[in-house]
Amino acid sequence: MGKYHFIAIGGIGMSGLAKYLLEDGHTVSGSDIIETKYVNKLRELGATINIGHSAQNVPENSTVIVSSAIRRDNPEVIRGKELGLKIFHRSDLLKEISEQAKNDGKIFIGFSGTHGKTTTSGLCSYVLDKAGLKPSFVDGGIVPELDTNAQHKSGNYFVAELDESDGTIIKYSPDILVINNLEEDHLDFYKNGLPDLLKTFDIAIKKAKKVIVNNDNNGIKNLEGDFVTFGLNKADYTAKDINFTKDFTVFNVYYKEQKLSEIKTKLSGIHNVYNTLAVIAALNETGIHINEIKDYFYGFTGMGRRFQKICEHNGVEVYDDYAHHPTEIKATLNAAALKFGKENIVAVFQPHRYTRLQSLWNEFKTAFDEAGRVIVTDVFSASEEPIEGINSEIFSGELNGSEYYSGSICDVARKLCPTLHAGNVVIGLGAGTITTLGKELEKQL
């Protein structure tokens, strides 16, 4: 068994990998700058975790795990190099884990794409678990009904979210690679936009045994290969007779024009029909017939930070959503409008990175049509330097009818609370500190 040391072990991605290793019998240590619930859960499983980064934290004879956010001058990185230790990016560790899973006879299903990979990997993990198939998985978020983002079990399936944001998706060799959609994003890495992203996926699809793609997505149509397809129109797997209600979505699934089954899910919005169809296609391609699993889709309520209800008080409901790209925002708000009515939606948007706001400025301006009210907060920089002329106040001025609230998310909640009334549905949108809006509003309400 190995010995692994994680720098910033408390993050959602790093903690999942650490938990997986602990359950597989490895020795795990780590560090982070604050105590979190993930840190505490890992300690309960046997991890040794220090708060604060220090060279003394690094055990000898360990493999040091870092993410893209860890700087080279981190004292634990420096110490690892002094000791001659392997220093793995977290994607290298996931590659190692996935290869071991395949060696153990597990079918490796990887979910990828610009949007939806956390939901699809989580839904797939959930359905397999509830069906009693004991899957192993490493997802990019918490599956609420399982209360975890990762697990190591004895079944024949390994499920993982494969991140394309930094190009590391080319490291993996899944048995089944699902590509939900592809469009321009992560322009800090993909300098030439979509063409660079497509080059990365051209490499990734050659390393997979079978590739399943969304046949309705324009970005994917630029890829070449022998694909299994899903979609709402012409595809191998299609969804028809879709009916949205306030409480659930129901539709029929067809495979090559033959009806397989009716599916009922609590997930809202057309994007979640695609997400559900992607999982059905992946599992059916492994030999699991839909009738064995169809009843388990309804129990899944979505991933943490994906339209996650935080609180309700005096008729005001507050939700948190990770959407930080125009397409994701549109999908979330469309689903919310179907459920609650456009006039009741209060969207609170925290732009994530100056580079993303700059490159997708016009797309963001059309992303809020399904909200009755829009509030724009200051940009969450994610350590980027400001860009002249690119800020939330200017953006809000161009977004007709929106309001600009400056200051911390606590300040935003304090200003927003007195303006809310029964029936309002507040949705915090973004990948930064906006996730604290729900708790701050709960205090104010």
C-alpha positions as CSV (number, residue, x, y, z in Angstrom):
1,M,0.0,0.0,0.0
2,G,1.2,3.5,-0.8
3,K,1.7,6.7,1.3
4,Y,0.2,9.9,-0.1
5,H,0.5,13.5,1.1
6,F,-2.1,16.1,-0.2
7,I,-1.4,19.8,-0.2
8,A,-4.8,21.6,0.2
9,I,-6.5,18.3,1.1
10,G,-9.8,20.0,2.0
11,G,-10.9,20.9,-1.5
12,I,-13.8,19.1,-3.1
13,G,-11.6,17.4,-5.7
14,M,-8.6,16.6,-3.5
15,S,-10.7,15.3,-0.6
16,G,-12.5,12.8,-2.9
17,L,-9.2,11.4,-4.0
18,A,-7.9,11.2,-0.4
19,K,-11.1,9.4,0.7
20,Y,-10.8,6.9,-2.1
21,L,-7.2,6.1,-1.1
22,L,-8.1,5.7,2.6
23,E,-10.9,3.3,1.8
24,D,-8.5,1.4,-0.5
25,G,-6.1,0.9,2.5
26,H,-3.5,3.5,1.7
27,T,-1.8,5.9,4.2
28,V,-2.9,9.5,3.7
29,S,-1.7,12.8,5.2
30,G,-2.3,16.3,4.2
31,S,-2.5,20.0,5.0
32,D,-4.9,22.9,4.4
33,I,-5.2,26.5,5.6
34,I,-8.6,26.0,7.3
35,E,-10.7,23.4,9.0
36,T,-13.5,22.2,6.8
37,K,-16.1,19.4,7.0
38,Y,-14.1,17.5,4.4
39,V,-11.0,17.7,6.6
40,N,-12.9,16.4,9.6
41,K,-14.4,13.5,7.6
42,L,-10.9,12.5,6.3
43,R,-9.5,12.6,9.8
44,E,-12.3,10.2,10.9
45,L,-11.2,7.8,8.2
46,G,-7.6,7.9,9.5
47,A,-5.9,10.7,7.7
48,T,-3.3,12.9,9.5
49,I,-4.0,16.5,8.6
50,N,-2.3,19.7,9.7
51,I,-3.7,23.2,9.4
52,G,-1.2,25.5,7.8
53,H,1.4,24.7,5.2
54,S,4.9,23.7,6.6
55,A,7.8,21.7,5.3
56,Q,7.5,19.6,8.5
57,N,4.1,18.3,7.3
58,V,5.6,16.2,4.5
59,P,6.3,12.5,5.4
60,E,9.3,10.8,4.0
61,N,8.7,8.1,1.3
62,S,5.3,9.6,0.3
63,T,3.9,10.8,-3.0
64,V,3.0,14.5,-2.8
65,I,-0.3,15.4,-4.5
66,V,-0.9,19.0,-5.7
67,S,-3.6,20.7,-7.8
68,S,-3.1,23.5,-10.3
69,A,-3.8,26.0,-7.6
70,I,-0.7,25.1,-5.6
71,R,2.3,27.4,-6.2
72,R,5.8,26.0,-6.8
73,D,7.1,28.1,-3.8
74,N,4.8,26.3,-1.4
75,P,7.0,25.0,1.5
76,E,5.6,21.5,1.2
77,V,6.4,21.4,-2.6
78,I,9.9,22.6,-1.9
79,R,10.3,20.0,0.9
80,G,9.0,17.2,-1.4
81,K,11.6,18.1,-4.0
82,E,14.4,18.2,-1.3
83,L,13.4,14.7,-0.3
84,G,13.3,13.5,-3.9
85,L,9.6,12.5,-3.7
86,K,7.2,12.1,-6.6
87,I,5.1,15.2,-7.0
88,F,1.8,14.3,-8.7
89,H,-0.8,16.6,-10.1
90,R,-4.2,15.3,-8.9
91,S,-4.9,14.2,-12.4
92,D,-1.9,11.9,-12.3
93,L,-3.3,10.4,-9.2
94,L,-6.7,9.9,-10.7
95,K,-5.0,8.3,-13.7
96,E,-3.2,5.9,-11.4
97,I,-6.4,5.1,-9.5
98,S,-8.3,4.5,-12.8
99,E,-5.6,2.2,-14.2
100,Q,-5.7,0.2,-11.0
101,A,-9.5,-0.1,-11.2
102,K,-9.2,-1.4,-14.7
103,N,-6.5,-3.9,-13.6
104,D,-9.0,-5.1,-11.0
105,G,-11.5,-5.8,-13.7
106,K,-13.7,-2.7,-13.2
107,I,-15.3,-0.9,-16.1
108,F,-14.1,2.7,-16.2
109,I,-16.8,5.2,-17.2
110,G,-15.6,8.8,-17.5
111,F,-17.9,11.9,-17.9
112,S,-16.5,15.0,-19.5
113,G,-17.5,18.1,-21.4
114,T,-17.8,21.8,-20.7
115,H,-21.0,21.5,-18.7
116,G,-22.8,18.7,-16.8
117,K,-19.9,16.4,-16.0
118,T,-20.4,16.7,-12.2
119,T,-24.1,16.0,-12.4
120,T,-23.7,13.1,-14.9
121,S,-20.9,11.4,-12.9
122,G,-22.8,11.9,-9.7
123,L,-26.1,10.5,-11.1
124,C,-24.3,7.5,-12.6
125,S,-22.6,6.8,-9.3
126,Y,-25.9,7.2,-7.4
127,V,-27.9,4.9,-9.7
128,L,-25.2,2.2,-9.6
129,D,-25.0,2.4,-5.8
130,K,-28.8,2.3,-5.3
131,A,-29.0,-0.7,-7.7
132,G,-26.7,-2.6,-5.4
133,L,-23.8,-2.7,-7.8
134,K,-21.3,-1.3,-5.3
135,P,-19.5,1.1,-7.6
136,S,-16.3,2.9,-6.9
137,F,-16.2,6.5,-7.9
138,V,-14.5,9.9,-7.7
139,D,-16.9,12.7,-8.5
140,G,-16.4,16.5,-8.6
141,G,-19.1,17.2,-6.1
142,I,-21.1,15.7,-3.2
143,V,-23.8,13.3,-4.1
144,P,-26.3,14.4,-1.4
145,E,-28.1,11.1,-1.0
146,L,-24.8,9.3,-0.5
147,D,-23.2,12.1,1.4
148,T,-19.9,11.7,-0.3
149,N,-17.9,12.7,-3.4
150,A,-16.0,9.4,-3.6
151,Q,-16.0,5.8,-2.5
152,H,-14.0,2.6,-3.0
153,K,-16.1,-0.6,-3.2
154,S,-16.0,-4.1,-4.6
155,G,-18.3,-3.8,-7.6
156,N,-17.4,-3.9,-11.3
157,Y,-17.7,-0.2,-12.1
158,F,-15.4,2.8,-11.6
159,V,-17.0,6.2,-12.4
160,A,-15.1,9.5,-12.5
161,E,-15.5,13.1,-13.6
162,L,-12.8,14.0,-16.1
163,D,-11.8,17.6,-16.1
164,E,-11.0,19.3,-19.4
165,S,-10.2,22.8,-17.9
166,D,-6.4,22.3,-17.9
167,G,-6.0,19.7,-20.6
168,T,-5.4,16.8,-18.3
169,I,-8.3,14.8,-19.7
170,I,-5.8,13.4,-22.3
171,K,-4.2,11.3,-19.5
172,Y,-7.0,8.9,-19.0
173,S,-8.0,5.7,-20.9
174,P,-11.7,5.1,-20.0
175,D,-13.6,2.1,-21.3
176,I,-16.5,4.5,-21.9
177,L,-15.9,8.3,-22.4
178,V,-19.1,10.4,-22.3
179,I,-18.9,13.9,-23.8
180,N,-21.9,16.0,-22.7
181,N,-21.1,19.1,-24.8
182,L,-18.2,21.3,-25.9
183,E,-18.0,25.0,-26.2
184,E,-15.6,27.9,-25.6
185,D,-14.5,28.2,-21.9
186,H,-11.4,28.1,-19.8
187,L,-9.8,30.7,-22.1
188,D,-6.9,31.2,-19.6
189,F,-5.8,27.8,-20.7
190,Y,-7.3,27.4,-24.2
191,K,-5.8,30.6,-25.7
192,N,-7.4,30.1,-29.1
193,G,-10.8,29.1,-27.7
194,L,-12.8,26.2,-29.1
195,P,-10.2,25.0,-31.7
196,D,-7.7,24.4,-28.9
197,L,-10.4,22.6,-26.8
198,L,-11.2,20.4,-29.8
199,K,-7.6,19.4,-30.3
200,T,-7.5,18.2,-26.7
201,F,-10.6,16.1,-27.2
202,D,-9.3,14.7,-30.4
203,I,-6.5,13.2,-28.3
204,A,-8.9,12.1,-25.5
205,I,-11.3,10.2,-27.7
206,K,-8.5,8.1,-29.3
207,K,-7.6,6.8,-25.8
208,A,-11.1,5.6,-25.0
209,K,-12.6,2.2,-26.0
210,K,-16.0,3.7,-26.7
211,V,-17.2,7.3,-26.9
212,I,-20.7,8.5,-26.3
213,V,-21.6,12.0,-27.4
214,N,-24.4,14.5,-27.4
215,N,-25.5,14.6,-31.0
216,D,-27.3,17.9,-30.6
217,N,-24.3,19.9,-29.5
218,N,-22.6,22.1,-32.2
219,G,-19.2,21.9,-30.6
220,I,-19.2,18.1,-30.6
221,K,-20.1,18.1,-34.3
222,N,-16.5,19.2,-35.0
223,L,-15.1,16.0,-33.7
224,E,-14.5,13.0,-35.9
225,G,-15.0,9.4,-34.8
226,D,-17.2,6.4,-34.5
227,F,-19.5,7.5,-31.7
228,V,-22.5,6.3,-29.9
229,T,-24.9,9.2,-29.8
230,F,-27.7,10.6,-27.5
231,G,-30.0,13.6,-28.1
232,L,-33.5,14.8,-28.6
233,N,-33.6,14.4,-32.4
234,K,-31.5,12.0,-34.5
235,A,-29.4,9.8,-32.3
236,D,-28.9,6.3,-31.0
237,Y,-30.5,7.2,-27.7
238,T,-33.3,9.7,-27.7
239,A,-35.7,11.3,-25.2
240,K,-39.3,11.9,-26.4
241,D,-42.6,12.9,-25.0
242,I,-40.9,15.2,-22.4
243,N,-43.2,16.6,-19.8
244,F,-42.1,19.2,-17.2
245,T,-44.0,19.7,-14.0
246,K,-43.1,21.8,-10.9
247,D,-42.1,18.6,-9.0
248,F,-40.7,16.3,-11.6
249,T,-39.8,15.6,-15.3
250,V,-40.9,12.6,-17.2
251,F,-40.0,11.3,-20.6
252,N,-39.7,8.2,-22.8
253,V,-36.2,6.8,-23.7
254,Y,-35.8,5.2,-27.2
255,Y,-32.8,3.3,-28.5
256,K,-32.7,3.3,-32.3
257,E,-36.4,4.2,-32.4
258,Q,-37.4,1.3,-30.1
259,K,-38.9,2.4,-26.8
260,L,-36.9,1.2,-23.8
261,S,-38.7,2.8,-20.9
262,E,-40.3,5.8,-19.3
263,I,-38.0,7.8,-16.9
264,K,-39.2,10.0,-14.1
265,T,-36.7,12.4,-12.4
266,K,-36.8,15.2,-9.8
267,L,-34.3,17.1,-12.0
268,S,-35.7,20.2,-13.8
269,G,-34.8,21.7,-17.2
270,I,-34.0,20.4,-20.6
271,H,-30.2,20.2,-19.7
272,N,-31.1,17.6,-17.1
273,V,-33.0,15.5,-19.7
274,Y,-29.7,15.4,-21.6
275,N,-27.8,14.6,-18.4
276,T,-30.1,11.7,-17.6
277,L,-30.0,10.4,-21.2
278,A,-26.2,10.5,-21.1
279,V,-26.1,8.3,-18.0
280,I,-28.7,5.9,-19.4
281,A,-26.7,5.5,-22.6
282,A,-23.4,4.9,-20.7
283,L,-25.0,2.2,-18.5
284,N,-26.9,0.5,-21.3
285,E,-23.6,0.4,-23.3
286,T,-22.0,-1.6,-20.4
287,G,-24.8,-4.1,-20.6
288,I,-27.1,-2.9,-17.8
289,H,-30.6,-2.8,-19.2
290,I,-32.6,0.3,-18.3
291,N,-35.3,-1.8,-16.6
292,E,-32.8,-2.8,-13.9
293,I,-32.1,0.8,-13.0
294,K,-34.9,3.1,-14.1
295,D,-36.6,3.3,-10.7
296,Y,-33.5,4.8,-9.1
297,F,-33.3,7.9,-11.2
298,Y,-36.2,9.5,-9.3
299,G,-34.3,9.4,-6.0
300,F,-31.5,11.7,-7.2
301,T,-32.1,15.3,-6.3
302,G,-28.9,16.8,-7.9
303,M,-25.4,17.4,-6.8
304,G,-24.2,19.8,-4.1
305,R,-24.0,23.4,-5.5
306,R,-26.2,22.4,-8.5
307,F,-29.5,24.2,-7.8
308,Q,-29.1,23.2,-4.2
309,K,-31.7,24.5,-1.8
310,I,-30.1,26.3,1.2
311,C,-33.0,27.7,3.2
312,E,-36.6,28.9,3.2
313,H,-38.0,31.6,5.5
314,N,-41.2,33.7,5.4
315,G,-42.0,32.4,1.9
316,V,-38.5,33.3,0.5
317,E,-36.5,30.3,-0.9
318,V,-32.7,30.5,-1.4
319,Y,-30.7,28.3,-3.8
320,D,-27.0,27.9,-4.6
321,D,-25.7,27.1,-8.0
322,Y,-22.2,26.6,-9.4
323,A,-23.1,28.0,-12.8
324,H,-20.4,30.4,-14.0
325,H,-20.6,30.2,-17.8
326,P,-23.5,31.8,-19.8
327,T,-24.8,28.4,-21.0
328,E,-24.9,27.1,-17.5
329,I,-26.6,30.2,-16.2
330,K,-29.3,30.0,-18.9
331,A,-29.9,26.3,-18.1
332,T,-30.3,27.0,-14.4
333,L,-32.6,29.9,-14.8
334,N,-34.7,28.2,-17.5
335,A,-35.2,25.3,-15.1
336,A,-36.0,27.6,-12.2
337,A,-38.5,29.6,-14.3
338,L,-40.3,26.3,-15.3
339,K,-40.6,25.4,-11.7
340,F,-41.3,28.8,-10.0
341,G,-42.2,31.3,-12.7
342,K,-39.8,33.9,-14.2
343,E,-41.3,36.8,-12.2
344,N,-40.3,35.2,-8.9
345,I,-36.6,34.5,-9.8
346,V,-34.0,36.8,-8.2
347,A,-30.6,35.9,-9.8
348,V,-27.5,37.0,-7.9
349,F,-24.5,36.7,-10.2
350,Q,-20.9,36.8,-9.1
351,P,-18.7,36.8,-12.2
352,H,-15.8,34.2,-11.9
353,R,-12.5,35.5,-13.3
354,Y,-11.9,38.7,-15.2
355,T,-10.7,36.7,-18.2
356,R,-14.0,34.8,-18.4
357,L,-16.1,37.9,-18.0
358,Q,-14.0,39.6,-20.7
359,S,-14.1,36.8,-23.3
360,L,-17.8,35.9,-22.8
361,W,-19.1,39.5,-22.1
362,N,-21.8,39.5,-24.8
363,E,-22.8,35.9,-24.0
364,F,-23.3,36.8,-20.4
365,K,-25.5,39.8,-21.4
366,T,-28.1,37.3,-22.9
367,A,-27.9,34.7,-20.1
368,F,-30.4,36.2,-17.6
369,D,-33.6,36.5,-19.7
370,E,-35.4,34.0,-17.5
371,A,-34.9,36.0,-14.3
372,G,-37.3,38.5,-13.0
373,R,-34.6,40.4,-11.2
374,V,-30.8,40.4,-11.6
375,I,-28.1,41.5,-9.1
376,V,-24.4,41.6,-10.1
377,T,-21.8,41.4,-7.4
378,D,-18.1,42.2,-7.7
379,V,-15.9,39.8,-9.7
380,F,-14.4,36.8,-7.9
381,S,-10.9,37.1,-9.3
382,A,-9.6,33.5,-8.5
383,S,-6.2,35.2,-8.1
384,E,-6.3,36.9,-11.5
385,E,-5.2,40.5,-11.8
386,P,-8.0,43.0,-12.7
387,I,-8.4,43.9,-16.4
388,E,-9.0,47.6,-17.2
389,G,-12.6,48.2,-18.3
390,I,-13.7,44.7,-17.2
391,N,-15.6,44.9,-14.0
392,S,-19.1,44.2,-12.5
393,E,-20.2,47.8,-12.4
394,I,-19.6,48.4,-16.1
395,F,-21.1,45.0,-16.9
396,S,-24.3,45.7,-14.9
397,G,-24.6,49.0,-16.6
398,E,-24.8,47.2,-19.9
399,L,-27.2,44.5,-18.6
400,N,-30.5,46.2,-18.9
401,G,-32.5,46.3,-15.6
402,S,-29.8,44.7,-13.5
403,E,-28.5,46.1,-10.1
404,Y,-24.9,46.3,-9.1
405,Y,-24.2,45.5,-5.4
406,S,-20.6,46.1,-4.3
407,G,-18.7,44.7,-1.3
408,S,-18.5,41.2,0.2
409,I,-21.2,38.6,-0.1
410,C,-22.2,39.5,3.5
411,D,-22.7,43.1,2.3
412,V,-24.7,41.8,-0.6
413,A,-27.0,39.8,1.6
414,R,-27.5,42.8,4.0
415,K,-28.6,45.0,1.1
416,L,-30.7,42.4,-0.6
417,C,-32.7,41.0,2.3
418,P,-35.0,44.0,3.0
419,T,-36.0,44.0,-0.7
420,L,-37.3,40.4,-0.7
421,H,-40.8,39.2,-0.2
422,A,-42.8,36.0,0.0
423,G,-42.7,34.1,-3.3
424,N,-39.2,35.2,-4.2
425,V,-36.7,32.5,-5.2
426,V,-33.1,33.7,-4.8
427,I,-30.4,31.9,-6.8
428,G,-26.8,32.6,-6.1
429,L,-24.8,31.9,-9.3
430,G,-21.1,31.5,-9.6
431,A,-18.0,29.4,-8.6
432,G,-16.6,31.7,-6.0
433,T,-17.7,33.1,-2.6
434,I,-21.2,33.5,-3.8
435,T,-21.8,30.0,-2.3
436,T,-22.0,31.7,1.1
437,L,-24.9,33.9,0.0
438,G,-27.5,31.3,1.2
439,K,-26.1,31.2,4.8
440,E,-25.8,35.0,4.9
441,L,-29.3,35.5,3.8
442,E,-30.5,32.8,6.2
443,K,-29.0,34.9,9.0
444,Q,-30.7,38.1,7.7
445,L,-34.1,36.5,7.0
